[in-house]
């Protein structure tokens, strides 16, 4: 801070002014330390909405500057969950990263609509065709793009992944263990009150026999069958070491459980468990793989190649009759993040928007 004063020789005045400035700075810092949570919250909430007068030619045009994180297809509707850097947000000097805006976009025959910013996240479907989303410690049932009803709210348990069993109960993976919702009350399980060996969870899913599969942080895999909990340690899973873990469990139509593998001791990051055998899959050898399952139950593998830590290209393959088939994405120059497909089209989410390709 600079002080300009006509009479620079008046040291007394100069000193008094600087002492007053120091007092104000000290007071401001004390105020910030006391109210910093509110200040940060106001910073995030200061994101400006886009000018509603802007007219977009199409949904692809609207989504072109956004990273597409997931795509849900249901009843001729396309639900797209995306995020982008908020270039109009206030950024506090103490924040280490630029705020992101997450949003949900609904595309149908009548055009598209969106909510920005939004409370909801990746839509997930129950056994009755209803869509649900979560926002930290809240679950919502989606009625429409701007109409969703609160199902339940937890207090201190924030969750990011969930799955429905055959009785419409919900299992949740959170930032401090796992939880179970029976429609009336929430039970939370962590290392202090259960057999759970780690409070850090890397996703869960439920197979057709109602077994819950929970990926644990460096601790292997948890299988829950009713009241029976079974830990499958990393040492019993081929290719895993004490520095490896499974994530993103996905159950396919044949009741196989698929996983991404972090730091495997093989050339593949895709692992399938048949219930008896573990099998590494090799759709290609680029590494950095991500698994998706589409609306028809087909498993897709996304791989991204880097050169000197710089993204080079992505490949896309899908499993058909126990063979991996290449899907041509040579014209896509941005990183592929997610994929879904129906009988006619393949929907590809990239770091720079949604791409729709005819089969």
PyMOL commands that set and color helices and strands:
alter all, ss='L'
color gray80, all
select helices_A, chain A and resi 11-45+59-62+234-236
alter helices_A, ss='H'
color red, helices_A
select strands_A, chain A and resi 67-74+77-85+100-108+111-115+124-125+131-135+138-144+147-153+159-164+170-174+177-181+186-189+201-206+212-216+220-225+228-232+245-251+257-262+270-273+278-281+289-293+299-307+310-320+323-327+336-341+345-350+353-358
alter strands_A, ss='S'
color yellow, strands_A
deselect
rebuild
show_as cartoon
